[in-house]
Structures are given as structure tokens and as C-alpha cells.
Amino acid sequence: MKTKIAAAIVAAVVIVTTLTVVFYLRSLRQPVSLPDSYEVIEAFPNLSFSYPVGLYSVADGTNRLFVLEQEGTIRVFENNRNVSAAQVFLDIRDLVLFGGEQGLLGLAFHPSFAQNGYFYVDYVADNPHRTVIARYSVSSSTPNQVDRNSELIVLEVAQPNFPNHKGGQLAFGPDGYLYIGLGDGGSAGDPQGNGQNRATLLGKILRIDVDSSSLGLNYGIPPDNPFVGNTEGFREEIFAYGLRNPWRFSFDSAAGQLWVADVGQNRIEEIDIVEKGKNYGWNIMEGTLCYSPSQGCNQTGLELPVWEYGHDLGYSVTGGFVYHGSLMPSLRGTYIYGDYGSGRIWALEYKGSNQTVNKELVDSNLNITSFGLDQQNELYICDYNGKIYILIVV
């Protein structure tokens, strides 16, 4: 019996050794699979824009793209690499205060745009200094031009006299409500304490219902907003707070999560997954670091970022999108974002705090102001110097 067992063991060792050698020899004949490499190329070589800060598409079957120019114009063109001209869709330069981080900063098409022609913009205006959320409409007879007289002021928010931290992102959520990103109002360090002050709309993500109105306003308050009915003077439009300058946010079209890039102060740029009613820390914290006070800050009730990076890699984060396109299959389900200062672009895979993987895709040297998606969920990159780029696998 012992002899048979010993023989079986020897035979098994021989088989395992043989298979190991075979697989090793095969590996010598086959190239090792390496991660994809990426680069950026011009998406529309014949087009240039003036300070582009956003690219958008709309689900109306026309395959158009819209580029937001910070000075106060929106241009529209066919999503075709060889397109040679972009028309002026809207020109409100006479209304817009342009300079620094101010200007025409956000655009969102109503979910029923194909039927009602409504879209919304966010811009900074002067006299008095304020953020304006306005609705415009386009008629079916002139789909590439907007009637300036159709403007309806939805919401105005007073701004301190600083040229930075105005936020500006607009997006409709899967719930059909309009989400609005507002920075803390500017200067450095949040001198007015707006991030933690729930009696002001600055330093917040807002959520409003543009399809209803209440209390004499041109919008309604969603009944499940976190501070509805409070008796402490908190603004009921607030969805989340404690943000410094949320520069671009987006909803994951698959998971519904709200991804927000919040620009840092001196040390940290952060990425947050924002949820209703939560406090994201500014100006008590900058990312995971104490800011005010600089040590020993009370972190009770504060939400930490899902990812952060230091100013050795960049100094102004630009939020992007969770990718669901088809041209870069290895990136599907990752959050693609970048940095205005360094031009780096990363892909972040988040499956919980202990399963986060962040990969640098390319060091582009672009001044990345925004990312955008077309109707096929393919990704575009706005360079402040005037061109639109795409990310490709090489």
C-alpha cells in the first residue's frame, strides 16, 4: 500500500512539474499583457473656442454638441470630426460678469427638452454681484438659435465681491430635480464661513424642482430635501454642504451616485461621492487634513473624500464622469477626472474605501476646465486655450 501511495505522489509531482514547464515555455512565446496607454488628440481640428468651460449633448436625436464659452456664449455644432463651423446658440455676454472664475459657468438641458425646449444656465452678474440661474427656451422652428427674450430668472444668489469660488455646475439628477453647485464665494480660507453656514446657499450643492413653484418662487423645494421644515433658519434648497468650490459634478448613469470634485486650498484636491444632507467638511477640513484649526479639528459628522491628491500632482481638480462608453472598454465603470493646473487625467475605480484604485492615464499638459459626454457616452475634454480633445487608447 505504501509503495502505491509513494508512486502516486511521484506521478503527481511529475505532472505538476511538466505543466509548470509547459506554461513557462508558452509565456516566453507570448507577449505579456500590459495596461492600455492613452493620449489626447483634438476632437474637432477645424474648431476653436473662446475660453471653453463645458461641453454638453442633449437627447433630442440631433447629434449636436454645445460648448459653453466663459465670456457668455454657447456654440452648437454637429458631432462630426470634420465639422468646420459652430453656430452661436446663445449670446448673453452683456449680462455676464467675466473675469477670474466668473462668467457663464453652467448649462443643463431639461429632461424633456425635446418636447419643451427648456434649458438652464448658471452665470455670474454684476450690480449687484450675484449668481443667476436662468431658464431659456428654443423653438422647434429655430433649433440652433435661442430667443433672448425667453429668459426666466429661476434663482439668484448674492455673491461676495471676490472673483473666485463661484461653482457653476448644473445637472439634472435621475430624480428629475435640478442640482446646482455653488462655491463658498471666494477669497481664501472661506473668510465668511459660508461652507458650514446652512443659512446661506454658498458652499453647497442645491436641489430644486424647476417644474413647480412655491412661496412666490420660480421653483419648488423637493419635499425630501434634508432641511425641509427646519426651524433653525437653514435654507431648504440645500442638498449637501461643506464644499469649497465644487468644480464639476456628475451623476453615474448606471449607479446614480453623485460624484463631486471639490477644489482644495493649499494642500489637497478631493473627490467626493455626495449624499443627501451630509457635511463634506470645508472649512473645518481640507480633504482629510484639518484646516481650521490646523490641528485637532473636530471631525464628528464630517464626510471624508473617497479620494484625494496633493499639490505635487496638481492644484485644481476638474470633475469628470463615470465612463460608460465603448471606445475604451478597460475604463468602463471608472470615474475619469483631471487637474486644471497639471493637465493630468486619472481613472478612479471605487468599490469602498479599502478597494480604491487610482491610475494616471496621461499627463496632457492641457488646462482642463471640464469634461463632457456625447450621446454615445464618449468622453471629451475642454482645454481653456480653446480646443476640444478626446482621450484615445494607443
C-alpha positions in Angstrom: 0.0 0.0 0.0 2.8 2.4 1.0 4.6 1.7 -2.3 1.4 2.5 -4.3 0.9 5.8 -2.4 4.5 6.8 -2.9 4.3 6.0 -6.6 1.1 8.1 -6.9 2.8 11.1 -5.2 5.8 10.8 -7.6 3.5 10.7 -10.6 1.6 13.8 -9.4 4.8 15.7 -8.8 5.9 14.8 -12.4 2.6 16.0 -13.8 2.7 19.4 -11.9 6.3 19.9 -12.9 5.6 19.2 -16.5 2.6 21.6 -16.6 4.7 24.3 -14.9 7.4 23.9 -17.6 4.8 24.0 -20.4 3.1 27.1 -19.1 6.5 28.8 -18.6 7.6 28.0 -22.2 4.3 29.3 -23.5 4.8 32.5 -21.6 8.1 33.0 -23.3 6.4 32.8 -26.7 3.5 35.1 -25.8 3.8 38.9 -25.0 2.9 39.9 -21.5 -0.5 41.8 -21.4 0.3 45.4 -20.5 -2.2 48.0 -19.3 -3.6 50.3 -22.0 -1.7 53.5 -22.8 -3.6 56.7 -23.6 -3.1 60.1 -25.2 -5.3 63.1 -26.0 -5.9 64.3 -29.6 -8.1 67.1 -31.0 -11.7 66.0 -31.4 -12.6 68.8 -33.9 -9.4 70.1 -35.6 -11.3 72.8 -37.5 -12.9 74.4 -34.5 -11.6 76.7 -31.8 -13.5 78.3 -28.9 -13.1 81.2 -26.6 -12.4 80.0 -23.0 -14.4 76.8 -23.2 -15.6 75.6 -19.8 -18.1 72.9 -20.7 -19.3 70.5 -23.5 -22.8 69.1 -23.5 -25.1 66.9 -25.5 -28.8 66.6 -25.5 -31.1 63.6 -26.1 -33.2 65.0 -28.9 -32.0 62.8 -31.8 -29.9 65.6 -33.5 -26.4 64.5 -32.6 -25.5 68.1 -31.7 -22.8 69.2 -29.2 -22.9 72.5 -27.3 -19.8 74.3 -26.0 -20.0 76.8 -23.1 -17.7 79.8 -23.5 -17.0 81.6 -20.3 -17.4 85.1 -21.7 -21.1 84.4 -22.2 -21.8 82.4 -25.3 -22.9 78.9 -26.2 -22.0 77.5 -29.5 -23.6 74.5 -31.3 -22.3 72.2 -34.0 -22.8 68.7 -35.4 -20.8 65.9 -33.7 -18.6 65.3 -36.7 -14.8 65.3 -36.6 -14.7 67.2 -39.8 -17.2 69.9 -38.9 -15.9 73.3 -39.9 -18.1 75.8 -38.2 -20.0 76.3 -34.9 -23.1 78.5 -34.7 -23.9 80.8 -31.9 -26.8 79.2 -29.9 -27.0 81.8 -27.1 -25.1 85.1 -26.6 -25.6 86.8 -23.2 -22.2 88.5 -22.9 -23.9 91.8 -22.0 -25.4 90.0 -18.9 -22.3 88.1 -17.8 -19.6 89.3 -15.5 -16.5 87.7 -16.9 -13.1 87.5 -15.2 -11.2 85.2 -12.9 -13.5 82.3 -12.1 -16.6 84.3 -13.1 -18.6 84.2 -16.3 -21.1 81.8 -17.9 -20.3 78.6 -15.9 -23.0 76.0 -16.3 -25.6 74.5 -18.7 -28.2 71.8 -18.3 -30.9 70.7 -20.7 -34.3 69.9 -19.2 -35.0 66.1 -19.3 -38.0 66.9 -21.6 -36.0 69.3 -23.8 -37.1 67.5 -26.9 -40.7 68.4 -26.1 -40.5 71.8 -24.2 -37.2 73.3 -25.5 -36.1 74.4 -22.0 -32.5 74.6 -20.8 -30.9 76.3 -17.8 -27.7 78.3 -17.4 -25.6 79.5 -14.5 -23.8 82.8 -14.8 -22.3 85.5 -12.6 -23.7 89.0 -13.0 -22.8 92.4 -11.5 -24.7 95.3 -9.9 -25.4 93.6 -7.7 -22.8 90.9 -7.6 -24.7 87.6 -7.8 -25.1 84.1 -9.4 -28.0 83.8 -11.7 -29.8 80.6 -12.6 -31.9 81.3 -15.6 -34.1 79.3 -18.0 -34.2 79.8 -21.7 -36.3 78.1 -24.4 -35.7 77.3 -28.1 -38.5 76.9 -30.6 -38.7 73.9 -32.9 -38.5 76.3 -35.9 -35.1 77.7 -34.9 -33.4 74.8 -33.1 -29.9 76.3 -33.3 -30.9 79.8 -32.0 -32.4 81.0 -28.8 -34.7 83.9 -28.2 -33.0 86.1 -25.7 -36.5 87.4 -24.6 -37.3 83.9 -23.3 -35.2 84.3 -20.2 -36.8 83.4 -16.9 -34.8 84.1 -13.8 -35.2 80.9 -11.6 -32.9 81.8 -8.7 -30.4 84.5 -7.8 -27.8 84.1 -5.1 -25.9 87.1 -3.7 -22.1 86.8 -4.0 -19.3 88.5 -2.1 -17.1 90.8 -4.1 -14.4 88.2 -4.8 -13.6 86.8 -8.3 -13.3 83.2 -7.4 -15.2 80.1 -6.0 -18.5 80.6 -7.8 -19.0 76.9 -8.6 -21.4 77.0 -11.5 -22.2 73.3 -12.4 -25.8 72.4 -13.2 -27.2 68.9 -13.8 -30.5 67.2 -13.7 -30.4 64.1 -11.4 -32.1 60.8 -12.0 -34.9 62.1 -9.8 -35.7 64.9 -12.3 -34.6 67.7 -10.0 -32.0 70.4 -10.9 -28.8 70.2 -8.9 -26.7 73.4 -8.6 -23.1 73.7 -7.3 -22.0 76.9 -5.5 -18.6 77.6 -4.1 -18.0 79.4 -0.8 -18.0 82.8 -2.5 -14.3 83.3 -2.8 -11.1 84.8 -1.4 -9.1 82.1 0.5 -9.9 80.1 3.6 -13.7 80.9 3.5 -13.5 84.1 5.4 -17.2 84.4 5.7 -17.7 80.9 7.0 -20.1 80.0 4.2 -19.2 76.4 3.9 -20.6 75.5 7.3 -23.4 78.0 7.4 -26.6 76.4 6.4 -28.4 79.8 6.4 -26.6 80.6 3.1 -26.6 78.8 -0.2 -22.9 79.3 -0.8 -20.6 76.4 -0.4 -23.4 73.9 -1.1 -25.0 71.6 -3.6 -28.6 72.7 -4.1 -31.5 70.7 -5.3 -34.7 72.4 -6.7 -37.8 71.4 -8.6 -38.0 73.5 -11.8 -41.3 72.0 -12.8 -43.2 73.5 -9.8 -43.3 76.7 -7.8 -44.0 77.6 -4.2 -43.8 80.6 -1.9 -43.7 83.0 -4.8 -40.6 81.4 -6.2 -39.9 80.3 -9.8 -39.1 76.8 -8.4 -40.3 74.3 -5.8 -38.5 72.6 -2.9 -38.4 68.8 -3.2 -40.3 67.5 -0.2 -37.5 65.2 0.8 -34.7 67.8 0.8 -32.8 67.3 4.1 -33.7 70.6 5.7 -37.4 71.0 4.7 -39.4 72.3 7.5 -36.5 73.1 9.8 -36.9 75.8 12.4 -33.3 76.9 12.6 -33.2 79.1 9.5 -31.4 76.6 7.3 -32.1 77.1 3.5 -34.4 74.3 2.3 -32.8 74.3 -1.1 -29.6 72.7 0.3 -28.9 69.1 -0.6 -25.4 68.9 0.9 -22.9 71.4 2.4 -19.3 71.9 3.5 -17.9 72.4 0.0 -15.2 74.9 -1.0 -15.6 75.1 -4.8 -17.3 72.2 -6.4 -15.9 72.4 -9.9 -17.9 70.0 -12.0 -20.0 67.2 -10.7 -21.9 64.4 -12.5 -24.3 61.5 -11.9 -23.2 58.0 -12.7 -25.8 57.0 -15.2 -25.6 53.4 -14.0 -25.4 53.6 -10.2 -27.0 57.1 -9.8 -24.2 58.3 -7.5 -23.3 62.0 -7.4 -19.6 62.5 -8.0 -18.2 65.9 -7.0 -14.7 67.3 -7.5 -14.0 70.0 -4.8 -11.1 72.3 -5.4 -8.7 72.5 -2.5 -6.9 75.3 -0.7 -3.1 74.9 -0.2 -2.6 71.2 0.0 -5.4 68.8 -1.0 -7.7 68.3 -4.0 -10.6 65.9 -3.3 -13.2 63.7 -4.9 -16.5 63.1 -3.0 -19.5 60.9 -3.5 -22.1 63.3 -2.2 -25.3 62.1 -0.4 -28.3 64.0 0.9 -27.9 66.1 4.0 -24.2 65.3 4.6 -21.4 67.7 5.5 -18.2 67.5 3.4 -16.0 69.4 5.9 -14.9 72.7 4.5 -13.6 74.9 6.1 -13.0 72.7 9.1 -11.1 70.3 6.9 -9.3 70.3 3.5 -9.7 66.8 2.3 -8.6 64.5 5.2 -6.5 67.2 6.8 -7.5 69.7 9.5 -7.7 73.3 8.1 -9.4 75.4 10.8 -8.0 74.7 13.3 -4.8 73.3 11.6 -4.6 70.5 14.2 -7.1 68.6 16.4 -10.2 69.6 14.4 -13.5 68.0 15.4 -14.3 65.6 12.6 -17.6 64.4 14.1 -20.3 64.2 11.5 -18.0 65.1 8.6 -17.7 63.0 5.4 -14.2 62.3 4.2 -13.4 62.2 0.4 -13.3 58.9 -1.4 -10.0 60.1 -3.0 -7.6 63.0 -2.7 -4.2 64.0 -4.0 -1.6 66.6 -3.1 -0.3 69.6 -4.9 2.7 67.7 -6.1 0.3 66.2 -8.7 -1.9 69.3 -9.4 -3.6 72.2 -7.8 -7.1 72.5 -9.2 -9.2 69.3 -9.6 -11.7 69.2 -12.5 -14.5 66.7 -12.1 -15.5 64.3 -14.9 -17.7 61.3 -15.4 -18.0 57.6 -14.7 -17.3 56.2 -18.1 -19.8 54.0 -19.9 -18.7 54.4 -23.5 -17.4 51.8 -25.9 -14.1 53.2 -27.2 -12.1 52.5 -24.1 -13.6 49.2 -22.7 -10.9 48.8 -20.0 -12.1 52.1 -18.4 -15.8 51.3 -18.1 -17.2 51.9 -14.7 -14.2 54.1 -13.6 -14.5 57.8 -12.7 -12.4 59.8 -15.1 -11.2 63.2 -13.9 -8.3 65.6 -14.3 -6.5 68.6 -13.0 -6.5 72.1 -14.5 -3.1 73.1 -13.2 -1.1 70.0 -14.2 -3.1 68.6 -17.1 -3.0 65.1 -15.6 -6.0 62.8 -16.2 -6.8 59.8 -14.0 -9.3 56.9 -13.8 -10.6 56.1 -10.3 -12.1 52.8 -9.5 -14.0 53.0 -6.2 -15.5 49.9 -4.5 -15.3 51.2 -1.0 -12.5 52.9 1.0 -10.3 49.7 1.1 -10.7 48.9 -2.6 -9.9 52.2 -4.3 -7.5 52.1 -7.3 -6.4 55.3 -9.0 -4.5 55.2 -12.3 -2.9 58.1 -14.1 -3.9 57.8 -17.8 -2.0 60.7 -19.3 -0.1 63.8 -18.4 -1.7 66.0 -21.1 -0.3 69.5 -20.3 -3.8 70.9 -21.0 -5.6 73.4 -18.9 -8.6 71.1 -18.3 -11.7 73.1 -17.5 -14.3 70.5 -18.0 -15.2 67.0 -19.3 -18.2 66.3 -21.4 -20.2 63.4 -22.9 -21.8 62.9 -26.3 -24.9 60.8 -26.9 -22.8 57.7 -27.2 -21.3 58.3 -23.7 -17.9 59.0 -25.2 -15.7 61.5 -23.3 -14.4 64.9 -24.3 -12.0 67.3 -22.7 -12.2 71.1 -22.7 -8.9 73.0 -22.8 -9.1 76.6 -21.6 -6.8 77.5 -24.5 -9.6 76.9 -27.0 -9.7 73.3 -28.2 -11.7 70.2 -27.5 -9.9 66.9 -27.1 -10.7 63.2 -26.8 -8.9 60.5 -24.9 -7.8 57.5 -27.0 -6.1 54.2 -26.5 -2.7 54.0 -28.2 
